[in-house]
Structures are given as C-alpha cells and as structure tokens.
C-alpha cells in the first residue's frame, strides 16, 4: 500500500490563490468593455490557476514499497530506499542518493516560531524534567517533527529501517 505525504495546508493555499484569481477574472468582466482585453485577462487567469495547481497541489511525496516517488512541479523522480545516502532538512527536505540530490518541494522547513518557543520556554508550566537527560536534546528546527521537512525525513528513515 502506498502512502502519500502532502501537507493539508497546500490545499488551503491553492484554494486561496484560486479564489483570488477568480475574483480577478470577475473584475475583468465587470470593468472591461473590450472583448479582446477580457480574453487576454482570462488567459492570464488560466495561466495563474495552472501555476497555482503546479505549485500547491501537484507536489507530493509517495512512499512505495521499495522506492520513494518525489513529484515536484516540473519533474518526477523515483529513488530506491537502498540508494538513499543522507537526508538534509535545512530549507526543504533534500534527499542525497547515489544518483545525486533531489529537493522535495512538498516538505519545506517550517515551524520556526514553535521550535524557538519550545527550545526557550519548553519547561515553563509543563513537564518539568526530573533528570538532566530527559529534555536535554537539541536539534535543528528543520529536523524537528514540527516541520514538514522533519516529518518527511522521519517517515523516510522509518521505512529504510523497516527494509533493513
């Protein structure tokens, strides 16, 4: 069974952008009197909707049985789990494999504010540690499970562990 990784927020952003583009198209009908001008603006709207779909809806990360399918707006790549060398989560998830590097558009590093607050104020009001080692871990914001890149990297690592 395949599992697809795509944040739900991508659908929200796609919806917001398509609504704004549709409002622009409606404005074109209300304001313009020239059919040629309306047609040009509708072509622009169609192109913008296509770009919105390519940026927000098309990208995904599909976990298959033995390969990772990385679907980006312009390219789809299949990477066998056995070929994965390392995972970087600095700005977005980058899979380093035997054929090169692949950046996963659908897994950007996010959650910065939450990670900073957790690192600075995590012990205030909850889970006061009883020993030094309980909460003494530090990691990058992009590698934490609060970011999409950290979640996707975790899912890949778990599948690689299962295969070995």
Beta strands, then each sheet from edge to edge (+ up, - down):
strand 1: 3-5
strand 2: 60-63
strand 3: 67-71
strand 4: 76-80
strand 5: 84-88
strand 6: 92-97
strand 7: 100-108
sheet 1: 1+ 2- 3+ 4-
sheet 2: 5+ 6- 7+
end
